[in-house]
Amino acid sequence: MTYAGSPARLLNSIVIPLFQQEHPGVKVQVLSYPFTSYLEKEMTVLEAGSSQYDIV
């Protein structure tokens, strides 16, 4: 998911626990980057063939 601001923090605090409850064994890790460096970080990880992300 991509979103920003205070609503994002509230949404994460509600949605992630519910998702993990419905999917035992799945751990959700939220990575947050400033928008100005987001694309550079994404491209670096993806070009390296990293398995860091399951969902982008």
A tleap script that builds the chain and sets N, CA, C and O, in Angstrom:
source leaprc.protein.ff14SB
mol = sequence {
  NMET THR TYR ALA GLY SER PRO ALA ARG LEU
  LEU ASN SER ILE VAL ILE PRO LEU PHE GLN
  GLN GLU HIE PRO GLY VAL LYS VAL GLN VAL
  LEU SER TYR PRO PHE THR SER TYR LEU GLU
  LYS GLU MET THR VAL LEU GLU ALA GLY SER
  SER GLN TYR ASP ILE CVAL
}
set mol.1.N position { 0.836 -1.168 0.000 }
set mol.1.CA position { 0.000 0.000 0.000 }
set mol.1.C position { 0.883 1.233 0.000 }
set mol.1.O position { 1.961 1.239 0.594 }
set mol.2.N position { 0.428 2.256 -0.658 }
set mol.2.CA position { 1.139 3.523 -0.661 }
set mol.2.C position { 0.196 4.610 -0.188 }
set mol.2.O position { -0.871 4.816 -0.766 }
set mol.3.N position { 0.587 5.291 0.847 }
set mol.3.CA position { -0.186 6.401 1.365 }
set mol.3.C position { 0.707 7.161 2.325 }
set mol.3.O position { 1.800 6.699 2.651 }
set mol.4.N position { 0.260 8.320 2.784 }
set mol.4.CA position { 1.113 9.143 3.639 }
set mol.4.C position { 0.296 9.867 4.698 }
set mol.4.O position { -0.925 9.987 4.603 }
set mol.5.N position { 1.010 10.341 5.704 }
set mol.5.CA position { 0.408 11.190 6.713 }
set mol.5.C position { -0.140 10.438 7.912 }
set mol.5.O position { -0.003 9.220 8.022 }
set mol.6.N position { -0.756 11.181 8.796 }
set mol.6.CA position { -1.311 10.613 10.030 }
set mol.6.C position { -2.334 9.511 9.790 }
set mol.6.O position { -2.343 8.527 10.529 }
set mol.7.N position { -3.203 9.639 8.776 }
set mol.7.CA position { -4.138 8.530 8.526 }
set mol.7.C position { -3.415 7.212 8.248 }
set mol.7.O position { -3.935 6.141 8.562 }
set mol.8.N position { -2.239 7.285 7.669 }
set mol.8.CA position { -1.483 6.066 7.375 }
set mol.8.C position { -1.089 5.353 8.657 }
set mol.8.O position { -1.215 4.133 8.752 }
set mol.9.N position { -0.618 6.094 9.632 }
set mol.9.CA position { -0.230 5.470 10.908 }
set mol.9.C position { -1.434 4.825 11.591 }
set mol.9.O position { -1.332 3.720 12.123 }
set mol.10.N position { -2.553 5.505 11.576 }
set mol.10.CA position { -3.770 4.943 12.165 }
set mol.10.C position { -4.196 3.689 11.413 }
set mol.10.O position { -4.526 2.676 12.028 }
set mol.11.N position { -4.189 3.752 10.095 }
set mol.11.CA position { -4.563 2.602 9.280 }
set mol.11.C position { -3.647 1.418 9.564 }
set mol.11.O position { -4.123 0.293 9.720 }
set mol.12.N position { -2.340 1.656 9.634 }
set mol.12.CA position { -1.397 0.583 9.944 }
set mol.12.C position { -1.700 -0.046 11.293 }
set mol.12.O position { -1.635 -1.267 11.435 }
set mol.13.N position { -2.028 0.767 12.280 }
set mol.13.CA position { -2.264 0.236 13.625 }
set mol.13.C position { -3.527 -0.613 13.697 }
set mol.13.O position { -3.682 -1.412 14.621 }
set mol.14.N position { -4.420 -0.451 12.745 }
set mol.14.CA position { -5.656 -1.232 12.714 }
set mol.14.C position { -5.550 -2.409 11.746 }
set mol.14.O position { -5.862 -3.545 12.103 }
set mol.15.N position { -5.112 -2.132 10.536 }
set mol.15.CA position { -5.136 -3.131 9.463 }
set mol.15.C position { -4.104 -4.233 9.662 }
set mol.15.O position { -4.417 -5.407 9.464 }
set mol.16.N position { -2.890 -3.881 10.045 }
set mol.16.CA position { -1.832 -4.890 10.153 }
set mol.16.C position { -2.165 -5.959 11.193 }
set mol.16.O position { -2.061 -7.144 10.875 }
set mol.17.N position { -2.557 -5.607 12.416 }
set mol.17.CA position { -2.923 -6.665 13.369 }
set mol.17.C position { -4.075 -7.547 12.883 }
set mol.17.O position { -4.057 -8.760 13.089 }
set mol.18.N position { -5.069 -6.946 12.243 }
set mol.18.CA position { -6.181 -7.744 11.716 }
set mol.18.C position { -5.710 -8.693 10.623 }
set mol.18.O position { -6.114 -9.855 10.595 }
set mol.19.N position { -4.862 -8.208 9.724 }
set mol.19.CA position { -4.341 -9.047 8.647 }
set mol.19.C position { -3.538 -10.208 9.224 }
set mol.19.O position { -3.716 -11.355 8.813 }
set mol.20.N position { -2.652 -9.911 10.179 }
set mol.20.CA position { -1.820 -10.962 10.768 }
set mol.20.C position { -2.656 -11.962 11.557 }
set mol.20.O position { -2.306 -13.140 11.623 }
set mol.21.N position { -3.743 -11.516 12.149 }
set mol.21.CA position { -4.642 -12.428 12.860 }
set mol.21.C position { -5.308 -13.384 11.874 }
set mol.21.O position { -5.470 -14.568 12.170 }
set mol.22.N position { -5.688 -12.883 10.719 }
set mol.22.CA position { -6.334 -13.706 9.697 }
set mol.22.C position { -5.343 -14.603 8.957 }
set mol.22.O position { -5.743 -15.590 8.340 }
set mol.23.N position { -4.057 -14.266 9.015 }
set mol.23.CA position { -3.020 -15.009 8.294 }
set mol.23.C position { -1.885 -15.357 9.249 }
set mol.23.O position { -0.812 -14.757 9.188 }
set mol.24.N position { -2.122 -16.334 10.139 }
set mol.24.CA position { -1.075 -16.723 11.089 }
set mol.24.C position { 0.202 -17.123 10.346 }
set mol.24.O position { 0.148 -17.775 9.303 }
set mol.25.N position { 1.314 -16.736 10.882 }
set mol.25.CA position { 2.589 -17.070 10.258 }
set mol.25.C position { 3.076 -16.030 9.270 }
set mol.25.O position { 4.215 -16.103 8.808 }
set mol.26.N position { 2.232 -15.060 8.936 }
set mol.26.CA position { 2.637 -13.984 8.032 }
set mol.26.C position { 2.959 -12.767 8.876 }
set mol.26.O position { 2.133 -12.312 9.667 }
set mol.27.N position { 4.171 -12.239 8.702 }
set mol.27.CA position { 4.577 -11.049 9.441 }
set mol.27.C position { 4.609 -9.867 8.484 }
set mol.27.O position { 5.224 -9.942 7.421 }
set mol.28.N position { 3.957 -8.792 8.854 }
set mol.28.CA position { 3.944 -7.574 8.052 }
set mol.28.C position { 4.965 -6.614 8.637 }
set mol.28.O position { 4.928 -6.298 9.826 }
set mol.29.N position { 5.870 -6.157 7.795 }
set mol.29.CA position { 6.851 -5.159 8.200 }
set mol.29.C position { 6.641 -3.933 7.321 }
set mol.29.O position { 6.712 -4.024 6.095 }
set mol.30.N position { 6.387 -2.805 7.935 }
set mol.30.CA position { 6.161 -1.567 7.193 }
set mol.30.C position { 7.491 -0.845 7.043 }
set mol.30.O position { 8.190 -0.589 8.024 }
set mol.31.N position { 7.826 -0.523 5.808 }
set mol.31.CA position { 9.016 0.268 5.527 }
set mol.31.C position { 8.559 1.641 5.073 }
set mol.31.O position { 7.753 1.767 4.150 }
set mol.32.N position { 9.068 2.645 5.714 }
set mol.32.CA position { 8.634 4.003 5.416 }
set mol.32.C position { 9.830 4.836 4.978 }
set mol.32.O position { 10.852 4.880 5.662 }
set mol.33.N position { 9.697 5.490 3.844 }
set mol.33.CA position { 10.756 6.339 3.306 }
set mol.33.C position { 10.190 7.703 2.968 }
set mol.33.O position { 9.019 7.822 2.607 }
set mol.34.N position { 11.024 8.746 3.083 }
set mol.34.CA position { 10.588 10.045 2.567 }
set mol.34.C position { 10.367 9.933 1.060 }
set mol.34.O position { 11.109 9.230 0.373 }
set mol.35.N position { 9.370 10.610 0.555 }
set mol.35.CA position { 9.039 10.507 -0.862 }
set mol.35.C position { 10.229 10.831 -1.750 }
set mol.35.O position { 10.383 10.237 -2.817 }
set mol.36.N position { 11.073 11.765 -1.326 }
set mol.36.CA position { 12.198 12.192 -2.162 }
set mol.36.C position { 13.208 11.077 -2.405 }
set mol.36.O position { 13.926 11.118 -3.403 }
set mol.37.N position { 13.285 10.083 -1.522 }
set mol.37.CA position { 14.239 8.990 -1.721 }
set mol.37.C position { 13.561 7.655 -2.012 }
set mol.37.O position { 14.241 6.646 -2.199 }
set mol.38.N position { 12.241 7.637 -2.052 }
set mol.38.CA position { 11.486 6.396 -2.207 }
set mol.38.C position { 11.845 5.643 -3.484 }
set mol.38.O position { 12.187 4.462 -3.430 }
set mol.39.N position { 11.771 6.314 -4.627 }
set mol.39.CA position { 12.024 5.633 -5.900 }
set mol.39.C position { 13.452 5.124 -5.995 }
set mol.39.O position { 13.684 4.023 -6.495 }
set mol.40.N position { 14.403 5.901 -5.527 }
set mol.40.CA position { 15.800 5.466 -5.570 }
set mol.40.C position { 15.999 4.200 -4.734 }
set mol.40.O position { 16.661 3.262 -5.178 }
set mol.41.N position { 15.433 4.170 -3.537 }
set mol.41.CA position { 15.562 2.990 -2.677 }
set mol.41.C position { 14.867 1.773 -3.298 }
set mol.41.O position { 15.413 0.669 -3.278 }
set mol.42.N position { 13.684 1.970 -3.840 }
set mol.42.CA position { 12.958 0.871 -4.479 }
set mol.42.C position { 13.757 0.291 -5.642 }
set mol.42.O position { 13.919 -0.925 -5.741 }
set mol.43.N position { 14.252 1.150 -6.511 }
set mol.43.CA position { 14.993 0.689 -7.687 }
set mol.43.C position { 16.269 -0.035 -7.279 }
set mol.43.O position { 16.616 -1.051 -7.882 }
set mol.44.N position { 16.969 0.463 -6.276 }
set mol.44.CA position { 18.200 -0.174 -5.816 }
set mol.44.C position { 17.927 -1.592 -5.332 }
set mol.44.O position { 18.647 -2.523 -5.696 }
set mol.45.N position { 16.900 -1.759 -4.521 }
set mol.45.CA position { 16.564 -3.075 -3.973 }
set mol.45.C position { 16.101 -4.019 -5.080 }
set mol.45.O position { 16.524 -5.174 -5.128 }
set mol.46.N position { 15.238 -3.536 -5.963 }
set mol.46.CA position { 14.706 -4.384 -7.030 }
set mol.46.C position { 15.782 -4.763 -8.044 }
set mol.46.O position { 15.823 -5.907 -8.499 }
set mol.47.N position { 16.653 -3.822 -8.404 }
set mol.47.CA position { 17.725 -4.122 -9.357 }
set mol.47.C position { 18.726 -5.112 -8.783 }
set mol.47.O position { 19.335 -5.878 -9.530 }
set mol.48.N position { 18.903 -5.106 -7.471 }
set mol.48.CA position { 19.833 -6.032 -6.826 }
set mol.48.C position { 19.256 -7.441 -6.732 }
set mol.48.O position { 19.961 -8.379 -6.360 }
set mol.49.N position { 17.978 -7.591 -7.067 }
set mol.49.CA position { 17.346 -8.907 -6.992 }
set mol.49.C position { 17.058 -9.331 -5.560 }
set mol.49.O position { 16.924 -10.522 -5.278 }
set mol.50.N position { 16.966 -8.377 -4.671 }
set mol.50.CA position { 16.719 -8.664 -3.265 }
set mol.50.C position { 15.327 -9.259 -3.066 }
set mol.50.O position { 14.393 -8.964 -3.811 }
set mol.51.N position { 15.216 -10.090 -2.059 }
set mol.51.CA position { 13.906 -10.638 -1.704 }
set mol.51.C position { 13.310 -9.860 -0.530 }
set mol.51.O position { 12.425 -10.354 0.170 }
set mol.52.N position { 13.804 -8.643 -0.327 }
set mol.52.CA position { 13.346 -7.820 0.789 }
set mol.52.C position { 11.855 -7.557 0.726 }
set mol.52.O position { 11.191 -7.487 1.761 }
set mol.53.N position { 11.318 -7.411 -0.485 }
set mol.53.CA position { 9.909 -7.084 -0.634 }
set mol.53.C position { 9.138 -8.257 -1.215 }
set mol.53.O position { 9.561 -8.872 -2.193 }
set mol.54.N position { 8.009 -8.556 -0.606 }
set mol.54.CA position { 7.059 -9.481 -1.202 }
set mol.54.C position { 6.026 -8.687 -1.981 }
set mol.54.O position { 5.553 -9.116 -3.034 }
set mol.55.N position { 5.683 -7.520 -1.444 }
set mol.55.CA position { 4.684 -6.647 -2.056 }
set mol.55.C position { 5.248 -5.238 -2.071 }
set mol.55.O position { 5.789 -4.760 -1.074 }
set mol.56.N position { 5.117 -4.586 -3.206 }
set mol.56.CA position { 5.583 -3.196 -3.318 }
set mol.56.C position { 4.383 -2.334 -3.584 }
set mol.56.O position { 4.514 -1.117 -3.719 }
savepdb mol mol.pdb
quit
